[in-house]
Amino acid sequence: MSRTEPRFIALAVALAALAGFVDALAYTSFGGFFASFMSGNTTRLGVELGSGMVGNGVMALALIMCFIAGVILATVVGRAWEKWRQPAILALVTALLIAAAGLAMVYPGAQVLLLLAAAMGAENGMFERDGEVTIGVTYMTGSIVRIGQKLAHALMGDKDRLAWGPWLFLWLGFIGGVWLGAKAQANLHWHALWLAVVAAAVLTGIAALIGRAGQAKVRQVVEPPQ
Protein backbone atom coordinates (compact mmCIF):
# COMPACT_ATOMS: atom_id res chain seq x y z
CA MET A 1 0.00 0.00 0.00
CA SER A 2 3.03 2.29 -0.02
CA ARG A 3 1.94 3.65 -3.42
CA THR A 4 -1.72 4.03 -2.40
CA GLU A 5 -3.15 7.42 -1.46
CA PRO A 6 -4.64 7.73 2.06
CA ARG A 7 -8.17 8.26 0.72
CA PHE A 8 -7.96 4.96 -1.15
CA ILE A 9 -6.59 3.23 1.94
CA ALA A 10 -9.59 4.52 3.89
CA LEU A 11 -11.90 3.23 1.14
CA ALA A 12 -10.18 -0.17 1.26
CA VAL A 13 -10.68 -0.37 5.04
CA ALA A 14 -14.37 0.47 4.60
CA LEU A 15 -14.70 -2.22 1.93
CA ALA A 16 -12.98 -4.74 4.19
CA ALA A 17 -15.52 -3.90 6.91
CA LEU A 18 -18.34 -4.46 4.40
CA ALA A 19 -16.85 -7.82 3.44
CA GLY A 20 -16.54 -8.82 7.09
CA PHE A 21 -20.16 -7.82 7.71
CA VAL A 22 -21.43 -9.89 4.77
CA ASP A 23 -19.21 -12.84 5.67
CA ALA A 24 -20.54 -12.87 9.23
CA LEU A 25 -24.13 -12.88 7.96
CA ALA A 26 -23.38 -15.76 5.60
CA TYR A 27 -21.46 -17.80 8.17
CA THR A 28 -24.00 -17.45 10.95
CA SER A 29 -27.08 -17.81 8.73
CA PHE A 30 -26.18 -20.78 6.59
CA GLY A 31 -24.24 -23.56 8.27
CA GLY A 32 -20.73 -22.19 8.44
CA PHE A 33 -20.15 -21.38 4.77
CA PHE A 34 -18.34 -18.19 3.75
CA ALA A 35 -19.30 -15.46 1.30
CA SER A 36 -15.85 -13.90 1.00
CA PHE A 37 -13.31 -16.36 2.43
CA MET A 38 -12.67 -18.85 -0.37
CA SER A 39 -9.79 -20.55 1.46
CA GLY A 40 -12.33 -21.54 4.11
CA ASN A 41 -14.74 -22.81 1.48
CA THR A 42 -11.93 -24.73 -0.22
CA THR A 43 -11.07 -26.41 3.08
CA ARG A 44 -14.76 -27.13 3.59
CA LEU A 45 -14.95 -28.63 0.08
CA GLY A 46 -12.11 -31.05 0.79
CA VAL A 47 -13.34 -31.99 4.25
CA GLU A 48 -16.93 -32.58 3.13
CA LEU A 49 -15.91 -34.68 0.13
CA GLY A 50 -13.47 -36.63 2.28
CA SER A 51 -16.21 -37.26 4.83
CA GLY A 52 -18.73 -38.34 2.22
CA MET A 53 -20.92 -35.23 2.64
CA VAL A 54 -21.26 -34.62 -1.08
CA GLY A 55 -24.11 -32.10 -0.76
CA ASN A 56 -22.11 -29.73 1.43
CA GLY A 57 -19.10 -30.19 -0.82
CA VAL A 58 -21.14 -29.19 -3.86
CA MET A 59 -22.31 -26.08 -1.99
CA ALA A 60 -18.73 -25.09 -1.15
CA LEU A 61 -17.72 -25.56 -4.79
CA ALA A 62 -20.72 -23.54 -6.00
CA LEU A 63 -19.70 -20.66 -3.72
CA ILE A 64 -16.17 -20.70 -5.12
CA MET A 65 -17.52 -20.67 -8.68
CA CYS A 66 -19.86 -17.76 -7.90
CA PHE A 67 -16.98 -15.85 -6.32
CA ILE A 68 -14.96 -16.35 -9.51
CA ALA A 69 -17.97 -15.21 -11.56
CA GLY A 70 -18.05 -12.02 -9.48
CA VAL A 71 -14.36 -11.41 -10.17
CA ILE A 72 -14.99 -11.89 -13.90
CA LEU A 73 -17.94 -9.49 -13.88
CA ALA A 74 -15.92 -6.84 -12.03
CA THR A 75 -13.05 -7.19 -14.51
CA VAL A 76 -15.40 -6.76 -17.47
CA VAL A 77 -17.18 -3.80 -15.87
CA GLY A 78 -13.89 -2.18 -14.91
CA ARG A 79 -12.61 -2.40 -18.45
CA ALA A 80 -15.88 -1.18 -19.98
CA TRP A 81 -16.03 1.88 -17.68
CA GLU A 82 -12.32 2.44 -17.23
CA LYS A 83 -12.58 6.14 -16.33
CA TRP A 84 -15.16 5.38 -13.63
CA ARG A 85 -13.82 1.96 -12.78
CA GLN A 86 -14.19 1.94 -9.01
CA PRO A 87 -17.70 3.42 -8.73
CA ALA A 88 -18.86 1.16 -11.58
CA ILE A 89 -17.57 -1.94 -9.80
CA LEU A 90 -19.12 -0.79 -6.53
CA ALA A 91 -22.42 -0.22 -8.33
CA LEU A 92 -22.18 -3.87 -9.46
CA VAL A 93 -21.50 -4.97 -5.88
CA THR A 94 -24.50 -2.93 -4.69
CA ALA A 95 -26.75 -4.48 -7.35
CA LEU A 96 -25.71 -8.01 -6.35
CA LEU A 97 -26.32 -7.21 -2.68
CA ILE A 98 -29.77 -5.80 -3.54
CA ALA A 99 -30.57 -9.01 -5.41
CA ALA A 100 -29.41 -11.09 -2.44
CA ALA A 101 -31.35 -9.03 0.10
CA GLY A 102 -34.49 -9.08 -2.01
CA LEU A 103 -34.29 -12.84 -2.50
CA ALA A 104 -33.68 -13.35 1.21
CA MET A 105 -37.01 -11.66 1.96
CA VAL A 106 -39.00 -14.20 -0.09
CA TYR A 107 -36.81 -17.29 -0.28
CA PRO A 108 -33.90 -17.33 2.18
CA GLY A 109 -31.50 -20.14 1.43
CA ALA A 110 -28.49 -21.23 -0.57
CA GLN A 111 -29.29 -18.95 -3.51
CA VAL A 112 -28.82 -15.91 -1.30
CA LEU A 113 -25.39 -17.09 -0.28
CA LEU A 114 -24.39 -17.63 -3.92
CA LEU A 115 -25.28 -14.02 -4.75
CA LEU A 116 -23.30 -12.81 -1.74
CA ALA A 117 -20.25 -14.77 -2.91
CA ALA A 118 -20.55 -13.15 -6.35
CA ALA A 119 -20.76 -9.70 -4.72
CA MET A 120 -17.66 -10.35 -2.65
CA GLY A 121 -15.77 -11.63 -5.69
CA ALA A 122 -16.68 -8.44 -7.53
CA GLU A 123 -15.52 -6.31 -4.60
CA ASN A 124 -11.99 -7.63 -5.05
CA GLY A 125 -11.77 -5.88 -8.41
CA MET A 126 -11.67 -2.47 -6.74
CA PHE A 127 -7.91 -2.11 -6.43
CA GLU A 128 -5.98 -3.23 -9.48
CA ARG A 129 -2.70 -2.22 -11.05
CA ASP A 130 -1.28 -3.66 -14.28
CA GLY A 131 -3.98 -6.32 -14.33
CA GLU A 132 -3.21 -7.56 -10.81
CA VAL A 133 -5.16 -7.05 -7.57
CA THR A 134 -3.07 -4.86 -5.26
CA ILE A 135 -5.34 -4.90 -2.21
CA GLY A 136 -7.53 -7.89 -1.41
CA VAL A 137 -10.42 -6.55 0.64
CA THR A 138 -12.28 -9.79 1.39
CA TYR A 139 -9.51 -12.10 2.59
CA MET A 140 -7.08 -11.26 5.34
CA THR A 141 -4.33 -13.89 5.19
CA GLY A 142 -2.32 -11.77 2.76
CA SER A 143 -2.80 -8.70 4.93
CA ILE A 144 -1.59 -10.53 8.01
CA VAL A 145 1.48 -11.75 6.10
CA ARG A 146 2.16 -8.14 5.04
CA ILE A 147 1.89 -6.99 8.66
CA GLY A 148 4.55 -9.51 9.64
CA GLN A 149 6.79 -8.61 6.71
CA LYS A 150 6.57 -4.86 7.28
CA LEU A 151 7.18 -5.27 11.02
CA ALA A 152 10.27 -7.34 10.24
CA HIS A 153 11.52 -4.65 7.85
CA ALA A 154 10.92 -1.99 10.50
CA LEU A 155 12.89 -4.01 13.06
CA MET A 156 15.74 -4.33 10.57
CA GLY A 157 15.95 -0.57 10.20
CA ASP A 158 13.98 0.22 7.05
CA LYS A 159 13.11 3.90 6.62
CA ASP A 160 9.35 3.40 6.48
CA ARG A 161 8.85 2.00 9.98
CA LEU A 162 5.06 2.36 9.85
CA ALA A 163 4.44 0.55 6.56
CA TRP A 164 2.63 -2.19 8.47
CA GLY A 165 -0.02 0.28 9.71
CA PRO A 166 -2.34 0.31 6.67
CA TRP A 167 -2.42 -3.49 6.57
CA LEU A 168 -3.28 -3.56 10.27
CA PHE A 169 -6.14 -1.12 9.69
CA LEU A 170 -7.39 -3.28 6.83
CA TRP A 171 -7.45 -6.32 9.12
CA LEU A 172 -9.11 -4.36 11.93
CA GLY A 173 -11.71 -3.08 9.48
CA PHE A 174 -12.60 -6.63 8.52
CA ILE A 175 -12.84 -7.70 12.18
CA GLY A 176 -15.06 -4.71 12.94
CA GLY A 177 -17.34 -5.64 10.06
CA VAL A 178 -17.56 -9.24 11.26
CA TRP A 179 -18.48 -8.07 14.76
CA LEU A 180 -21.18 -5.77 13.42
CA GLY A 181 -22.46 -8.49 11.10
CA ALA A 182 -22.77 -11.00 13.91
CA LYS A 183 -24.65 -8.46 16.04
CA ALA A 184 -26.94 -7.50 13.15
CA GLN A 185 -27.71 -11.11 12.28
CA ALA A 186 -28.64 -11.89 15.88
CA ASN A 187 -31.15 -9.04 15.90
CA LEU A 188 -32.32 -8.68 12.31
CA HIS A 189 -31.49 -12.03 10.67
CA TRP A 190 -31.55 -11.77 6.86
CA HIS A 191 -33.00 -8.24 7.08
CA ALA A 192 -29.50 -7.17 8.11
CA LEU A 193 -28.49 -7.54 4.46
CA TRP A 194 -30.21 -4.24 3.73
CA LEU A 195 -27.62 -2.56 5.95
CA ALA A 196 -24.95 -3.97 3.65
CA VAL A 197 -26.87 -2.60 0.66
CA VAL A 198 -26.97 0.88 2.20
CA ALA A 199 -23.26 0.73 3.05
CA ALA A 200 -22.35 -0.38 -0.49
CA ALA A 201 -24.47 2.40 -2.00
CA VAL A 202 -22.80 5.02 0.20
CA LEU A 203 -19.35 3.70 -0.72
CA THR A 204 -20.33 3.83 -4.40
CA GLY A 205 -21.09 7.54 -3.99
CA ILE A 206 -17.82 8.13 -2.17
CA ALA A 207 -15.88 6.30 -4.88
CA ALA A 208 -17.59 8.47 -7.51
CA LEU A 209 -16.59 11.63 -5.65
CA ILE A 210 -13.00 10.41 -5.37
CA GLY A 211 -12.98 9.58 -9.07
CA ARG A 212 -14.35 13.01 -10.00
CA ALA A 213 -11.70 14.72 -7.87
CA GLY A 214 -8.98 12.60 -9.46
CA GLN A 215 -10.12 13.41 -12.99
CA ALA A 216 -10.25 17.11 -12.14
CA LYS A 217 -6.66 16.93 -10.88
CA VAL A 218 -5.55 15.20 -14.07
CA ARG A 219 -7.21 17.90 -16.19
CA GLN A 220 -5.39 20.60 -14.21
CA VAL A 221 -2.05 18.90 -14.91
CA VAL A 222 -2.76 18.28 -18.60
CA GLU A 223 -4.39 21.66 -19.20
CA PRO A 224 -2.80 24.14 -16.76
CA PRO A 225 -4.61 27.47 -16.39
CA GLN A 226 -3.47 30.16 -18.80
C-alpha positions as CSV (number, residue, x, y, z in Angstrom):
1,M,0.0,0.0,0.0
2,S,3.0,2.3,0.0
3,R,1.9,3.6,-3.4
4,T,-1.7,4.0,-2.4
5,E,-3.2,7.4,-1.5
6,P,-4.6,7.7,2.1
7,R,-8.2,8.3,0.7
8,F,-8.0,5.0,-1.1
9,I,-6.6,3.2,1.9
10,A,-9.6,4.5,3.9
11,L,-11.9,3.2,1.1
12,A,-10.2,-0.2,1.3
13,V,-10.7,-0.4,5.0
14,A,-14.4,0.5,4.6
15,L,-14.7,-2.2,1.9
16,A,-13.0,-4.7,4.2
17,A,-15.5,-3.9,6.9
18,L,-18.3,-4.5,4.4
19,A,-16.8,-7.8,3.4
20,G,-16.5,-8.8,7.1
21,F,-20.2,-7.8,7.7
22,V,-21.4,-9.9,4.8
23,D,-19.2,-12.8,5.7
24,A,-20.5,-12.9,9.2
25,L,-24.1,-12.9,8.0
26,A,-23.4,-15.8,5.6
27,Y,-21.5,-17.8,8.2
28,T,-24.0,-17.4,10.9
29,S,-27.1,-17.8,8.7
30,F,-26.2,-20.8,6.6
31,G,-24.2,-23.6,8.3
32,G,-20.7,-22.2,8.4
33,F,-20.2,-21.4,4.8
34,F,-18.3,-18.2,3.7
35,A,-19.3,-15.5,1.3
36,S,-15.8,-13.9,1.0
37,F,-13.3,-16.4,2.4
38,M,-12.7,-18.9,-0.4
39,S,-9.8,-20.5,1.5
40,G,-12.3,-21.5,4.1
41,N,-14.7,-22.8,1.5
42,T,-11.9,-24.7,-0.2
43,T,-11.1,-26.4,3.1
44,R,-14.8,-27.1,3.6
45,L,-14.9,-28.6,0.1
46,G,-12.1,-31.1,0.8
47,V,-13.3,-32.0,4.2
48,E,-16.9,-32.6,3.1
49,L,-15.9,-34.7,0.1
50,G,-13.5,-36.6,2.3
51,S,-16.2,-37.3,4.8
52,G,-18.7,-38.3,2.2
53,M,-20.9,-35.2,2.6
54,V,-21.3,-34.6,-1.1
55,G,-24.1,-32.1,-0.8
56,N,-22.1,-29.7,1.4
57,G,-19.1,-30.2,-0.8
58,V,-21.1,-29.2,-3.9
59,M,-22.3,-26.1,-2.0
60,A,-18.7,-25.1,-1.2
61,L,-17.7,-25.6,-4.8
62,A,-20.7,-23.5,-6.0
63,L,-19.7,-20.7,-3.7
64,I,-16.2,-20.7,-5.1
65,M,-17.5,-20.7,-8.7
66,C,-19.9,-17.8,-7.9
67,F,-17.0,-15.8,-6.3
68,I,-15.0,-16.4,-9.5
69,A,-18.0,-15.2,-11.6
70,G,-18.1,-12.0,-9.5
71,V,-14.4,-11.4,-10.2
72,I,-15.0,-11.9,-13.9
73,L,-17.9,-9.5,-13.9
74,A,-15.9,-6.8,-12.0
75,T,-13.1,-7.2,-14.5
76,V,-15.4,-6.8,-17.5
77,V,-17.2,-3.8,-15.9
78,G,-13.9,-2.2,-14.9
79,R,-12.6,-2.4,-18.5
80,A,-15.9,-1.2,-20.0
81,W,-16.0,1.9,-17.7
82,E,-12.3,2.4,-17.2
83,K,-12.6,6.1,-16.3
84,W,-15.2,5.4,-13.6
85,R,-13.8,2.0,-12.8
86,Q,-14.2,1.9,-9.0
87,P,-17.7,3.4,-8.7
88,A,-18.9,1.2,-11.6
89,I,-17.6,-1.9,-9.8
90,L,-19.1,-0.8,-6.5
91,A,-22.4,-0.2,-8.3
92,L,-22.2,-3.9,-9.5
93,V,-21.5,-5.0,-5.9
94,T,-24.5,-2.9,-4.7
95,A,-26.7,-4.5,-7.4
96,L,-25.7,-8.0,-6.4
97,L,-26.3,-7.2,-2.7
98,I,-29.8,-5.8,-3.5
99,A,-30.6,-9.0,-5.4
100,A,-29.4,-11.1,-2.4
101,A,-31.3,-9.0,0.1
102,G,-34.5,-9.1,-2.0
103,L,-34.3,-12.8,-2.5
104,A,-33.7,-13.3,1.2
105,M,-37.0,-11.7,2.0
106,V,-39.0,-14.2,-0.1
107,Y,-36.8,-17.3,-0.3
108,P,-33.9,-17.3,2.2
109,G,-31.5,-20.1,1.4
110,A,-28.5,-21.2,-0.6
111,Q,-29.3,-19.0,-3.5
112,V,-28.8,-15.9,-1.3
113,L,-25.4,-17.1,-0.3
114,L,-24.4,-17.6,-3.9
115,L,-25.3,-14.0,-4.7
116,L,-23.3,-12.8,-1.7
117,A,-20.3,-14.8,-2.9
118,A,-20.6,-13.2,-6.3
119,A,-20.8,-9.7,-4.7
120,M,-17.7,-10.4,-2.7
121,G,-15.8,-11.6,-5.7
122,A,-16.7,-8.4,-7.5
123,E,-15.5,-6.3,-4.6
124,N,-12.0,-7.6,-5.1
125,G,-11.8,-5.9,-8.4
126,M,-11.7,-2.5,-6.7
127,F,-7.9,-2.1,-6.4
128,E,-6.0,-3.2,-9.5
129,R,-2.7,-2.2,-11.1
130,D,-1.3,-3.7,-14.3
131,G,-4.0,-6.3,-14.3
132,E,-3.2,-7.6,-10.8
133,V,-5.2,-7.1,-7.6
134,T,-3.1,-4.9,-5.3
135,I,-5.3,-4.9,-2.2
136,G,-7.5,-7.9,-1.4
137,V,-10.4,-6.6,0.6
138,T,-12.3,-9.8,1.4
139,Y,-9.5,-12.1,2.6
140,M,-7.1,-11.3,5.3
141,T,-4.3,-13.9,5.2
142,G,-2.3,-11.8,2.8
143,S,-2.8,-8.7,4.9
144,I,-1.6,-10.5,8.0
145,V,1.5,-11.7,6.1
146,R,2.2,-8.1,5.0
147,I,1.9,-7.0,8.7
148,G,4.6,-9.5,9.6
149,Q,6.8,-8.6,6.7
150,K,6.6,-4.9,7.3
151,L,7.2,-5.3,11.0
152,A,10.3,-7.3,10.2
153,H,11.5,-4.7,7.9
154,A,10.9,-2.0,10.5
155,L,12.9,-4.0,13.1
156,M,15.7,-4.3,10.6
157,G,16.0,-0.6,10.2
158,D,14.0,0.2,7.0
159,K,13.1,3.9,6.6
160,D,9.4,3.4,6.5
161,R,8.9,2.0,10.0
162,L,5.1,2.4,9.9
163,A,4.4,0.5,6.6
164,W,2.6,-2.2,8.5
165,G,0.0,0.3,9.7
166,P,-2.3,0.3,6.7
167,W,-2.4,-3.5,6.6
168,L,-3.3,-3.6,10.3
169,F,-6.1,-1.1,9.7
170,L,-7.4,-3.3,6.8
171,W,-7.5,-6.3,9.1
172,L,-9.1,-4.4,11.9
173,G,-11.7,-3.1,9.5
174,F,-12.6,-6.6,8.5
175,I,-12.8,-7.7,12.2
176,G,-15.1,-4.7,12.9
177,G,-17.3,-5.6,10.1
178,V,-17.6,-9.2,11.3
179,W,-18.5,-8.1,14.8
180,L,-21.2,-5.8,13.4
181,G,-22.5,-8.5,11.1
182,A,-22.8,-11.0,13.9
183,K,-24.6,-8.5,16.0
184,A,-26.9,-7.5,13.2
185,Q,-27.7,-11.1,12.3
186,A,-28.6,-11.9,15.9
187,N,-31.1,-9.0,15.9
188,L,-32.3,-8.7,12.3
189,H,-31.5,-12.0,10.7
190,W,-31.6,-11.8,6.9
191,H,-33.0,-8.2,7.1
192,A,-29.5,-7.2,8.1
193,L,-28.5,-7.5,4.5
194,W,-30.2,-4.2,3.7
195,L,-27.6,-2.6,6.0
196,A,-24.9,-4.0,3.6
197,V,-26.9,-2.6,0.7
198,V,-27.0,0.9,2.2
199,A,-23.3,0.7,3.1
200,A,-22.4,-0.4,-0.5
201,A,-24.5,2.4,-2.0
202,V,-22.8,5.0,0.2
203,L,-19.3,3.7,-0.7
204,T,-20.3,3.8,-4.4
205,G,-21.1,7.5,-4.0
206,I,-17.8,8.1,-2.2
207,A,-15.9,6.3,-4.9
208,A,-17.6,8.5,-7.5
209,L,-16.6,11.6,-5.7
210,I,-13.0,10.4,-5.4
211,G,-13.0,9.6,-9.1
212,R,-14.3,13.0,-10.0
213,A,-11.7,14.7,-7.9
214,G,-9.0,12.6,-9.5
215,Q,-10.1,13.4,-13.0
216,A,-10.3,17.1,-12.1
217,K,-6.7,16.9,-10.9
218,V,-5.5,15.2,-14.1
219,R,-7.2,17.9,-16.2
220,Q,-5.4,20.6,-14.2
221,V,-2.1,18.9,-14.9
222,V,-2.8,18.3,-18.6
223,E,-4.4,21.7,-19.2
224,P,-2.8,24.1,-16.8
225,P,-4.6,27.5,-16.4
226,Q,-3.5,30.2,-18.8
